[in-house]
C-alpha cells in the first residue's frame, strides 16, 4: 500500500497540523474560551452557552478531544470537560519557537 501524504512530514509537523485543524473552527475556539472561564464543565453547559444544537457541540467536543486539546471524565451520566494543559504547552512551545526564530533572524521580509 502507498504512503499517505502525512508520512512525508515529521511527527511534530503532523501533530501541529492536527492541533491547527482542531482549532480551525470558531465554535471550537468558543468552547476553549468557555472552558478557560469555568475551568471544567458538562457538555450541556456548553450547549447553553453556544448558539448551536447539542449534537453539533458534541461533534466539536469530539474533534477537540481527538486532538488532545481537551480531556473528558465521566461523571454519572455526563462527561465533564477540561483543557489538556500538556497539549496546550506543546502548542505554546511551538508558537514560541516560531517567534524566537523570527526575532533571532531579524527577518525584514515583506
N, CA, C and O atoms as a Tinker XYZ file with bonds, in Angstrom:
   440  protein
     1  N      0.842000   -1.172000    0.000000    73     2
     2  CA     0.000000    0.000000    0.000000    64     1     3
     3  C      0.895000    1.246000    0.000000    63     2     4     5
     4  O      1.950000    1.243000    0.633000    81     3
     5  N      0.495000    2.283000   -0.685000    73     3     6
     6  CA     1.270000    3.503000   -0.799000    64     5     7
     7  C      1.269000    4.313000    0.484000    63     6     8     9
     8  O      0.418000    4.143000    1.357000    81     7
     9  N      2.244000    5.191000    0.569000    73     7    10
    10  CA     2.367000    6.061000    1.741000    64     9    11
    11  C      1.334000    7.180000    1.663000    63    10    12    13
    12  O      1.011000    7.676000    0.583000    81    11
    13  N      0.823000    7.565000    2.832000    73    11    14
    14  CA    -0.090000    8.708000    2.861000    64    13    15
    15  C      0.735000    9.988000    2.818000    63    14    16    17
    16  O      1.936000    9.965000    3.086000    81    15
    17  N      0.114000   11.071000    2.492000    73    15    18
    18  CA     0.827000   12.340000    2.403000    64    17    19
    19  C      1.435000   12.754000    3.729000    63    18    20    21
    20  O      2.473000   13.415000    3.753000    81    19
    21  N      0.802000   12.375000    4.836000    73    19    22
    22  CA     1.350000   12.756000    6.144000    64    21    23
    23  C      2.638000   12.004000    6.468000    63    22    24    25
    24  O      3.403000   12.442000    7.328000    81    23
    25  N      2.891000   10.884000    5.797000    73    23    26
    26  CA     4.122000   10.129000    6.036000    64    25    27
    27  C      5.372000   10.895000    5.615000    63    26    28    29
    28  O      6.481000   10.556000    6.027000    81    27
    29  N      5.195000   11.910000    4.808000    73    27    30
    30  CA     6.337000   12.677000    4.311000    64    29    31
    31  C      6.758000   13.791000    5.258000    63    30    32    33
    32  O      7.700000   14.526000    4.962000    81    31
    33  N      6.074000   13.928000    6.398000    73    31    34
    34  CA     6.363000   15.008000    7.328000    64    33    35
    35  C      6.742000   14.444000    8.684000    63    34    36    37
    36  O      6.460000   13.284000    8.986000    81    35
    37  N      7.385000   15.271000    9.502000    73    35    38
    38  CA     7.827000   14.818000   10.816000    64    37    39
    39  C      6.642000   14.617000   11.747000    63    38    40    41
    40  O      5.532000   15.081000   11.487000    81    39
    41  N      6.907000   13.924000   12.820000    73    39    42
    42  CA     5.880000   13.697000   13.831000    64    41    43
    43  C      5.382000   15.021000   14.405000    63    42    44    45
    44  O      4.186000   15.203000   14.629000    81    43
    45  N      6.324000   15.948000   14.642000    73    43    46
    46  CA     5.938000   17.259000   15.184000    64    45    47
    47  C      5.088000   18.039000   14.177000    63    46    48    49
    48  O      4.103000   18.670000   14.562000    81    47
    49  N      5.451000   18.003000   12.910000    73    47    50
    50  CA     4.675000   18.709000   11.898000    64    49    51
    51  C      3.261000   18.152000   11.811000    63    50    52    53
    52  O      2.302000   18.917000   11.705000    81    51
    53  N      3.121000   16.850000   11.855000    73    51    54
    54  CA     1.795000   16.234000   11.827000    64    53    55
    55  C      1.000000   16.575000   13.090000    63    54    56    57
    56  O     -0.202000   16.833000   13.019000    81    55
    57  N      1.667000   16.577000   14.238000    73    55    58
    58  CA     0.985000   16.898000   15.494000    64    57    59
    59  C      0.489000   18.345000   15.491000    63    58    60    61
    60  O     -0.643000   18.612000   15.894000    81    59
    61  N      1.321000   19.267000   15.043000    73    59    62
    62  CA     0.918000   20.675000   14.999000    64    61    63
    63  C     -0.202000   20.894000   13.981000    63    62    64    65
    64  O     -1.088000   21.720000   14.204000    81    63
    65  N     -0.169000   20.163000   12.871000    73    63    66
    66  CA    -1.235000   20.268000   11.870000    64    65    67
    67  C     -2.558000   19.760000   12.440000    63    66    68    69
    68  O     -3.611000   20.332000   12.161000    81    67
    69  N     -2.511000   18.699000   13.229000    73    67    70
    70  CA    -3.713000   18.172000   13.864000    64    69    71
    71  C     -4.301000   19.197000   14.833000    63    70    72    73
    72  O     -5.514000   19.408000   14.868000    81    71
    73  N     -3.429000   19.830000   15.619000    73    71    74
    74  CA    -3.894000   20.860000   16.551000    64    73    75
    75  C     -4.478000   22.054000   15.804000    63    74    76    77
    76  O     -5.535000   22.570000   16.170000    81    75
    77  N     -3.785000   22.488000   14.757000    73    75    78
    78  CA    -4.261000   23.636000   13.983000    64    77    79
    79  C     -5.618000   23.343000   13.347000    63    78    80    81
    80  O     -6.496000   24.205000   13.315000    81    79
    81  N     -5.777000   22.138000   12.850000    73    79    82
    82  CA    -7.059000   21.756000   12.242000    64    81    83
    83  C     -8.169000   21.772000   13.288000    63    82    84    85
    84  O     -9.270000   22.253000   13.021000    81    83
    85  N     -7.882000   21.249000   14.474000    73    83    86
    86  CA    -8.884000   21.231000   15.541000    64    85    87
    87  C     -9.242000   22.645000   15.989000    63    86    88    89
    88  O    -10.376000   22.894000   16.399000    81    87
    89  N     -8.301000   23.562000   15.916000    73    87    90
    90  CA    -8.549000   24.948000   16.313000    64    89    91
    91  C     -9.152000   25.773000   15.183000    63    90    92    93
    92  O     -9.452000   26.952000   15.368000    81    91
    93  N     -9.329000   25.168000   14.026000    73    91    94
    94  CA    -9.733000   25.892000   12.832000    64    93    95
    95  C    -11.223000   26.158000   12.693000    63    94    96    97
    96  O    -11.702000   26.361000   11.577000    81    95
    97  N    -11.959000   26.162000   13.773000    73    95    98
    98  CA   -13.387000   26.486000   13.701000    64    97    99
    99  C    -13.729000   27.413000   14.870000    63    98   100   101
   100  O    -13.327000   27.148000   16.003000    81    99
   101  N    -14.464000   28.489000   14.609000    73    99   102
   102  CA   -14.763000   29.439000   15.691000    64   101   103
   103  C    -15.561000   28.830000   16.846000    63   102   104   105
   104  O    -15.432000   29.289000   17.981000    81   103
   105  N    -16.371000   27.821000   16.587000    73   103   106
   106  CA   -17.113000   27.177000   17.681000    64   105   107
   107  C    -16.151000   26.490000   18.640000    63   106   108   109
   108  O    -16.376000   26.491000   19.850000    81   107
   109  N    -15.094000   25.909000   18.116000    73   107   110
   110  CA   -14.116000   25.226000   18.975000    64   109   111
   111  C    -13.324000   26.238000   19.794000    63   110   112   113
   112  O    -12.985000   25.981000   20.949000    81   111
   113  N    -13.035000   27.374000   19.202000    73   111   114
   114  CA   -12.363000   28.444000   19.951000    64   113   115
   115  C    -13.295000   28.937000   21.056000    63   114   116   117
   116  O    -12.847000   29.194000   22.174000    81   115
   117  N    -14.585000   29.069000   20.754000    73   115   118
   118  CA   -15.560000   29.487000   21.766000    64   117   119
   119  C    -15.643000   28.467000   22.901000    63   118   120   121
   120  O    -15.779000   28.844000   24.065000    81   119
   121  N    -15.562000   27.193000   22.571000    73   119   122
   122  CA   -15.568000   26.152000   23.601000    64   121   123
   123  C    -14.342000   26.284000   24.491000    63   122   124   125
   124  O    -14.453000   26.196000   25.714000    81   123
   125  N    -13.186000   26.493000   23.897000    73   123   126
   126  CA   -11.955000   26.670000   24.678000    64   125   127
   127  C    -12.069000   27.903000   25.563000    63   126   128   129
   128  O    -11.709000   27.857000   26.739000    81   127
   129  N    -12.570000   29.014000   25.002000    73   127   130
   130  CA   -12.751000   30.235000   25.796000    64   129   131
   131  C    -13.675000   29.979000   26.988000    63   130   132   133
   132  O    -13.419000   30.450000   28.096000    81   131
   133  N    -14.744000   29.233000   26.747000    73   131   134
   134  CA   -15.679000   28.922000   27.828000    64   133   135
   135  C    -15.009000   28.051000   28.895000    63   134   136   137
   136  O    -15.185000   28.290000   30.090000    81   135
   137  N    -14.252000   27.054000   28.472000    73   135   138
   138  CA   -13.557000   26.203000   29.438000    64   137   139
   139  C    -12.516000   26.986000   30.232000    63   138   140   141
   140  O    -12.277000   26.693000   31.404000    81   139
   141  N    -11.900000   27.975000   29.604000    73   139   142
   142  CA   -10.968000   28.842000   30.331000    64   141   143
   143  C    -11.692000   29.621000   31.425000    63   142   144   145
   144  O    -11.161000   29.830000   32.515000    81   143
   145  N    -12.906000   30.042000   31.113000    73   143   146
   146  CA   -13.685000   30.849000   32.044000    64   145   147
   147  C    -14.200000   30.027000   33.223000    63   146   148   149
   148  O    -14.192000   30.499000   34.360000    81   147
   149  N    -14.648000   28.800000   32.958000    73   147   150
   150  CA   -15.270000   27.993000   34.015000    64   149   151
   151  C    -14.386000   26.880000   34.547000    63   150   152   153
   152  O    -14.736000   26.240000   35.539000    81   151
   153  N    -13.248000   26.634000   33.911000    73   151   154
   154  CA   -12.253000   25.627000   34.301000    64   153   155
   155  C    -12.661000   24.203000   33.927000    63   154   156   157
   156  O    -11.821000   23.459000   33.421000    81   155
   157  N    -13.888000   23.794000   34.146000    73   155   158
   158  CA   -14.378000   22.470000   33.756000    64   157   159
   159  C    -15.887000   22.540000   33.673000    63   158   160   161
   160  O    -16.515000   23.299000   34.411000    81   159
   161  N    -16.480000   21.755000   32.783000    73   159   162
   162  CA   -17.934000   21.803000   32.671000    64   161   163
   163  C    -18.481000   20.565000   31.987000    63   162   164   165
   164  O    -17.737000   19.739000   31.460000    81   163
   165  N    -19.783000   20.460000   32.009000    73   163   166
   166  CA   -20.532000   19.386000   31.378000    64   165   167
   167  C    -20.950000   19.857000   29.985000    63   166   168   169
   168  O    -21.147000   21.054000   29.773000    81   167
   169  N    -21.086000   18.944000   29.049000    73   167   170
   170  CA   -21.469000   19.277000   27.682000    64   169   171
   171  C    -22.710000   20.161000   27.640000    63   170   172   173
   172  O    -22.765000   21.103000   26.850000    81   171
   173  N    -23.705000   19.874000   28.473000    73   171   174
   174  CA   -24.934000   20.663000   28.495000    64   173   175
   175  C    -24.694000   22.125000   28.808000    63   174   176   177
   176  O    -25.396000   22.997000   28.298000    81   175
   177  N    -23.694000   22.400000   29.654000    73   175   178
   178  CA   -23.345000   23.788000   29.972000    64   177   179
   179  C    -22.856000   24.516000   28.728000    63   178   180   181
   180  O    -23.187000   25.681000   28.509000    81   179
   181  N    -22.067000   23.820000   27.914000    73   179   182
   182  CA   -21.533000   24.410000   26.682000    64   181   183
   183  C    -22.665000   24.647000   25.697000    63   182   184   185
   184  O    -22.699000   25.674000   25.019000    81   183
   185  N    -23.585000   23.705000   25.617000    73   183   186
   186  CA   -24.743000   23.850000   24.726000    64   185   187
   187  C    -25.531000   25.101000   25.098000    63   186   188   189
   188  O    -25.996000   25.828000   24.219000    81   187
   189  N    -25.682000   25.353000   26.392000    73   187   190
   190  CA   -26.407000   26.544000   26.846000    64   189   191
   191  C    -25.650000   27.826000   26.523000    63   190   192   193
   192  O    -26.256000   28.891000   26.397000    81   191
   193  N    -24.349000   27.733000   26.391000    73   191   194
   194  CA   -23.502000   28.907000   26.139000    64   193   195
   195  C    -23.418000   29.264000   24.659000    63   194   196   197
   196  O    -23.313000   30.442000   24.314000    81   195
   197  N    -23.463000   28.271000   23.786000    73   195   198
   198  CA   -23.256000   28.496000   22.353000    64   197   199
   199  C    -24.575000   28.437000   21.582000    63   198   200   201
   200  O    -25.515000   27.765000   22.006000    81   199
   201  N    -24.641000   29.135000   20.460000    73   199   202
   202  CA   -25.865000   29.103000   19.649000    64   201   203
   203  C    -25.887000   27.907000   18.700000    63   202   204   205
   204  O    -26.175000   28.053000   17.512000    81   203
   205  N    -25.582000   26.725000   19.232000    73   203   206
   206  CA   -25.508000   25.510000   18.419000    64   205   207
   207  C    -26.316000   24.402000   19.072000    63   206   208   209
   208  O    -26.522000   24.400000   20.286000    81   207
   209  N    -26.768000   23.469000   18.262000    73   207   210
   210  CA   -27.501000   22.310000   18.770000    64   209   211
   211  C    -26.562000   21.371000   19.517000    63   210   212   213
   212  O    -25.354000   21.366000   19.280000    81   211
   213  N    -27.124000   20.587000   20.409000    73   211   214
   214  CA   -26.330000   19.672000   21.224000    64   213   215
   215  C    -25.503000   18.707000   20.380000    63   214   216   217
   216  O    -24.335000   18.496000   20.706000    81   215
   217  N    -26.043000   18.100000   19.304000    73   215   218
   218  CA   -25.207000   17.195000   18.502000    64   217   219
   219  C    -24.016000   17.913000   17.854000    63   218   220   221
   220  O    -22.941000   17.332000   17.704000    81   219
   221  N    -24.212000   19.162000   17.477000    73   219   222
   222  CA   -23.127000   19.939000   16.869000    64   221   223
   223  C    -22.040000   20.223000   17.894000    63   222   224   225
   224  O    -20.852000   20.086000   17.600000    81   223
   225  N    -22.440000   20.617000   19.089000    73   223   226
   226  CA   -21.468000   20.858000   20.163000    64   225   227
   227  C    -20.723000   19.568000   20.477000    63   226   228   229
   228  O    -19.505000   19.587000   20.658000    81   227
   229  N    -21.430000   18.461000   20.543000    73   227   230
   230  CA   -20.781000   17.170000   20.817000    64   229   231
   231  C    -19.745000   16.827000   19.757000    63   230   232   233
   232  O    -18.682000   16.295000   20.078000    81   231
   233  N    -20.045000   17.125000   18.496000    73   231   234
   234  CA   -19.087000   16.860000   17.416000    64   233   235
   235  C    -17.838000   17.728000   17.570000    63   234   236   237
   236  O    -16.720000   17.252000   17.370000    81   235
   237  N    -18.028000   18.997000   17.924000    73   235   238
   238  CA   -16.876000   19.881000   18.138000    64   237   239
   239  C    -16.051000   19.415000   19.343000    63   238   240   241
   240  O    -14.821000   19.448000   19.304000    81   239
   241  N    -16.716000   18.989000   20.394000    73   239   242
   242  CA   -16.008000   18.453000   21.556000    64   241   243
   243  C    -15.204000   17.213000   21.177000    63   242   244   245
   244  O    -14.076000   17.031000   21.636000    81   243
   245  N    -15.783000   16.373000   20.348000    73   243   246
   246  CA   -15.090000   15.161000   19.884000    64   245   247
   247  C    -13.812000   15.533000   19.130000    63   246   248   249
   248  O    -12.764000   14.924000   19.348000    81   247
   249  N    -13.894000   16.520000   18.254000    73   247   250
   250  CA   -12.712000   16.953000   17.492000    64   249   251
   251  C    -11.628000   17.499000   18.424000    63   250   252   253
   252  O    -10.449000   17.187000   18.260000    81   251
   253  N    -12.030000   18.311000   19.396000    73   251   254
   254  CA   -11.062000   18.859000   20.350000    64   253   255
   255  C    -10.445000   17.749000   21.202000    63   254   256   257
   256  O     -9.252000   17.782000   21.504000    81   255
   257  N    -11.252000   16.779000   21.582000    73   255   258
   258  CA   -10.748000   15.675000   22.396000    64   257   259
   259  C     -9.812000   14.781000   21.580000    63   258   260   261
   260  O     -8.768000   14.363000   22.082000    81   259
   261  N    -10.171000   14.483000   20.330000    73   259   262
   262  CA    -9.310000   13.656000   19.477000    64   261   263
   263  C     -7.959000   14.309000   19.237000    63   262   264   265
   264  O     -6.951000   13.617000   19.097000    81   263
   265  N     -7.930000   15.631000   19.189000    73   263   266
   266  CA    -6.669000   16.348000   19.003000    64   265   267
   267  C     -5.892000   16.470000   20.315000    63   266   268   269
   268  O     -4.734000   16.887000   20.316000    81   267
   269  N     -6.525000   16.107000   21.424000    73   267   270
   270  CA    -5.858000   16.170000   22.722000    64   269   271
   271  C     -5.928000   17.531000   23.377000    63   270   272   273
   272  O     -5.251000   17.761000   24.378000    81   271
   273  N     -6.720000   18.435000   22.848000    73   271   274
   274  CA    -6.806000   19.788000   23.400000    64   273   275
   275  C     -7.646000   19.813000   24.672000    63   274   276   277
   276  O     -7.391000   20.607000   25.577000    81   275
   277  N     -8.648000   18.941000   24.737000    73   275   278
   278  CA    -9.450000   18.827000   25.949000    64   277   279
   279  C     -9.443000   17.379000   26.422000    63   278   280   281
   280  O     -9.128000   16.457000   25.670000    81   279
   281  N     -9.798000   17.211000   27.687000    73   279   282
   282  CA    -9.962000   15.888000   28.275000    64   281   283
   283  C    -11.387000   15.800000   28.793000    63   282   284   285
   284  O    -12.003000   16.817000   29.110000    81   283
   285  N    -11.905000   14.597000   28.879000    73   283   286
   286  CA   -13.247000   14.398000   29.414000    64   285   287
   287  C    -13.271000   13.242000   30.386000    63   286   288   289
   288  O    -12.730000   12.169000   30.120000    81   287
   289  N    -13.910000   13.481000   31.522000    73   287   290
   290  CA   -14.067000   12.431000   32.527000    64   289   291
   291  C    -15.548000   12.182000   32.751000    63   290   292   293
   292  O    -16.334000   13.125000   32.844000    81   291
   293  N    -15.927000   10.926000   32.835000    73   291   294
   294  CA   -17.322000   10.574000   33.055000    64   293   295
   295  C    -17.685000   10.869000   34.502000    63   294   296   297
   296  O    -17.011000   10.428000   35.433000    81   295
   297  N    -18.767000   11.626000   34.672000    73   295   298
   298  CA   -19.308000   11.927000   35.996000    64   297   299
   299  C    -20.791000   11.581000   35.963000    63   298   300   301
   300  O    -21.612000   12.371000   35.495000    81   299
   301  N    -21.125000   10.408000   36.457000    73   299   302
   302  CA   -22.514000    9.951000   36.402000    64   301   303
   303  C    -22.930000    9.697000   34.969000    63   302   304   305
   304  O    -22.311000    8.893000   34.272000    81   303
   305  N    -23.979000   10.379000   34.522000    73   303   306
   306  CA   -24.467000   10.225000   33.152000    64   305   307
   307  C    -23.876000   11.258000   32.206000    63   306   308   309
   308  O    -24.241000   11.298000   31.031000    81   307
   309  N    -22.978000   12.086000   32.694000    73   307   310
   310  CA   -22.417000   13.179000   31.893000    64   309   311
   311  C    -20.904000   13.047000   31.781000    63   310   312   313
   312  O    -20.275000   12.246000   32.472000    81   311
   313  N    -20.344000   13.850000   30.896000    73   311   314
   314  CA   -18.889000   13.939000   30.769000    64   313   315
   315  C    -18.484000   15.355000   31.134000    63   314   316   317
   316  O    -19.020000   16.322000   30.594000    81   315
   317  N    -17.539000   15.474000   32.050000    73   315   318
   318  CA   -17.014000   16.770000   32.468000    64   317   319
   319  C    -15.747000   17.040000   31.657000    63   318   320   321
   320  O    -14.812000   16.241000   31.676000    81   319
   321  N    -15.719000   18.160000   30.950000    73   319   322
   322  CA   -14.602000   18.506000   30.077000    64   321   323
   323  C    -13.710000   19.560000   30.715000    63   322   324   325
   324  O    -14.179000   20.442000   31.434000    81   323
   325  N    -12.408000   19.451000   30.435000    73   323   326
   326  CA   -11.445000   20.468000   30.855000    64   325   327
   327  C    -10.318000   20.519000   29.820000    63   326   328   329
   328  O    -10.174000   19.617000   28.995000    81   327
   329  N     -9.535000   21.576000   29.881000    73   327   330
   330  CA    -8.423000   21.739000   28.944000    64   329   331
   331  C     -7.276000   20.800000   29.308000    63   330   332   333
   332  O     -7.030000   20.539000   30.486000    81   331
   333  N     -6.582000   20.298000   28.301000    73   331   334
   334  CA    -5.427000   19.430000   28.500000    64   333   335
   335  C     -4.177000   20.305000   28.428000    63   334   336   337
   336  O     -3.720000   20.669000   27.344000    81   335
   337  N     -3.641000   20.632000   29.582000    73   335   338
   338  CA    -2.518000   21.562000   29.649000    64   337   339
   339  C     -1.264000   21.022000   28.964000    63   338   340   341
   340  O     -0.475000   21.808000   28.440000    81   339
   341  N     -1.057000   19.717000   28.954000    73   339   342
   342  CA     0.117000   19.150000   28.282000    64   341   343
   343  C      0.107000   19.498000   26.793000    63   342   344   345
   344  O      1.124000   19.912000   26.238000    81   343
   345  N     -1.039000   19.328000   26.162000    73   343   346
   346  CA    -1.151000   19.638000   24.732000    64   345   347
   347  C     -1.019000   21.132000   24.492000    63   346   348   349
   348  O     -0.352000   21.554000   23.547000    81   347
   349  N     -1.650000   21.936000   25.342000    73   347   350
   350  CA    -1.573000   23.388000   25.162000    64   349   351
   351  C     -0.142000   23.896000   25.356000    63   350   352   353
   352  O      0.274000   24.856000   24.706000    81   351
   353  N      0.604000   23.252000   26.247000    73   351   354
   354  CA     2.010000   23.632000   26.444000    64   353   355
   355  C      2.833000   23.315000   25.194000    63   354   356   357
   356  O      3.702000   24.099000   24.810000    81   355
   357  N      2.568000   22.178000   24.560000    73   355   358
   358  CA     3.268000   21.834000   23.318000    64   357   359
   359  C      2.972000   22.853000   22.229000    63   358   360   361
   360  O      3.870000   23.266000   21.495000    81   359
   361  N      1.714000   23.256000   22.126000    73   359   362
   362  CA     1.322000   24.262000   21.147000    64   361   363
   363  C      1.996000   25.600000   21.449000    63   362   364   365
   364  O      2.491000   26.270000   20.543000    81   363
   365  N      2.011000   25.980000   22.705000    73   363   366
   366  CA     2.653000   27.239000   23.106000    64   365   367
   367  C      4.152000   27.206000   22.815000    63   366   368   369
   368  O      4.725000   28.188000   22.342000    81   367
   369  N      4.774000   26.074000   23.101000    73   367   370
   370  CA     6.208000   25.938000   22.842000    64   369   371
   371  C      6.501000   26.067000   21.342000    63   370   372   373
   372  O      7.462000   26.732000   20.953000    81   371
   373  N      5.689000   25.443000   20.515000    73   371   374
   374  CA     5.883000   25.520000   19.068000    64   373   375
   375  C      5.725000   26.960000   18.585000    63   374   376   377
   376  O      6.548000   27.457000   17.815000    81   375
   377  N      4.665000   27.626000   19.041000    73   375   378
   378  CA     4.455000   29.025000   18.635000    64   377   379
   379  C      5.593000   29.919000   19.128000    63   378   380   381
   380  O      6.043000   30.813000   18.411000    81   379
   381  N      6.053000   29.675000   20.347000    73   379   382
   382  CA     7.162000   30.472000   20.881000    64   381   383
   383  C      8.441000   30.235000   20.087000    63   382   384   385
   384  O      9.229000   31.162000   19.902000    81   383
   385  N      8.660000   29.012000   19.614000    73   383   386
   386  CA     9.866000   28.745000   18.817000    64   385   387
   387  C      9.806000   29.489000   17.481000    63   386   388   389
   388  O     10.838000   29.932000   16.979000    81   387
   389  N      8.624000   29.629000   16.908000    73   387   390
   390  CA     8.479000   30.407000   15.678000    64   389   391
   391  C      8.825000   31.871000   15.948000    63   390   392   393
   392  O      9.578000   32.485000   15.193000    81   391
   393  N      8.278000   32.417000   17.011000    73   391   394
   394  CA     8.533000   33.819000   17.355000    64   393   395
   395  C     10.007000   34.040000   17.649000    63   394   396   397
   396  O     10.594000   35.011000   17.172000    81   395
   397  N     10.607000   33.160000   18.421000    73   395   398
   398  CA    12.028000   33.299000   18.768000    64   397   399
   399  C     12.916000   33.238000   17.537000    63   398   400   401
   400  O     13.858000   34.018000   17.404000    81   399
   401  N     12.616000   32.317000   16.644000    73   399   402
   402  CA    13.404000   32.184000   15.417000    64   401   403
   403  C     13.285000   33.442000   14.568000    63   402   404   405
   404  O     14.287000   33.935000   14.049000    81   403
   405  N     12.085000   33.961000   14.421000    73   403   406
   406  CA    11.878000   35.182000   13.634000    64   405   407
   407  C     12.614000   36.365000   14.250000    63   406   408   409
   408  O     13.214000   37.164000   13.531000    81   407
   409  N     12.574000   36.483000   15.571000    73   407   410
   410  CA    13.244000   37.584000   16.254000    64   409   411
   411  C     14.762000   37.457000   16.108000    63   410   412   413
   412  O     15.460000   38.453000   15.919000    81   411
   413  N     15.258000   36.239000   16.197000    73   411   414
   414  CA    16.701000   35.996000   16.061000    64   413   415
   415  C     17.178000   36.336000   14.666000    63   414   416   417
   416  O     18.238000   36.934000   14.486000    81   415
   417  N     16.381000   35.947000   13.676000    73   415   418
   418  CA    16.778000   36.187000   12.290000    64   417   419
   419  C     16.570000   37.646000   11.870000    63   418   420   421
   420  O     17.088000   38.082000   10.842000    81   419
   421  N     15.808000   38.394000   12.676000    73   419   422
   422  CA    15.509000   39.784000   12.369000    64   421   423
   423  C     15.065000   39.914000   10.921000    63   422   424   425
   424  O     15.541000   40.764000   10.168000    81   423
   425  N     14.152000   39.053000   10.568000    73   423   426
   426  CA    13.677000   38.961000    9.178000    64   425   427
   427  C     12.889000   40.204000    8.802000    63   426   428   429
   428  O     11.891000   40.535000    9.443000    81   427
   429  N     13.337000   40.887000    7.768000    73   427   430
   430  CA    12.645000   42.091000    7.316000    64   429   431
   431  C     11.885000   41.834000    5.999000    63   430   432   433
   432  O     11.608000   42.763000    5.241000    81   431
   433  N     11.562000   40.591000    5.752000    73   431   434
   434  CA    10.829000   40.221000    4.550000    64   433   435
   435  C      9.414000   40.798000    4.593000    63   434   436   437
   436  O      8.768000   40.817000    5.641000    81   435
   437  N      8.959000   41.256000    3.466000    73   435   438
   438  CA     7.588000   41.770000    3.300000    64   437   439
   439  C      7.316000   42.880000    4.264000    63   438   440
   440  O      6.217000   43.435000    4.272000    81   439
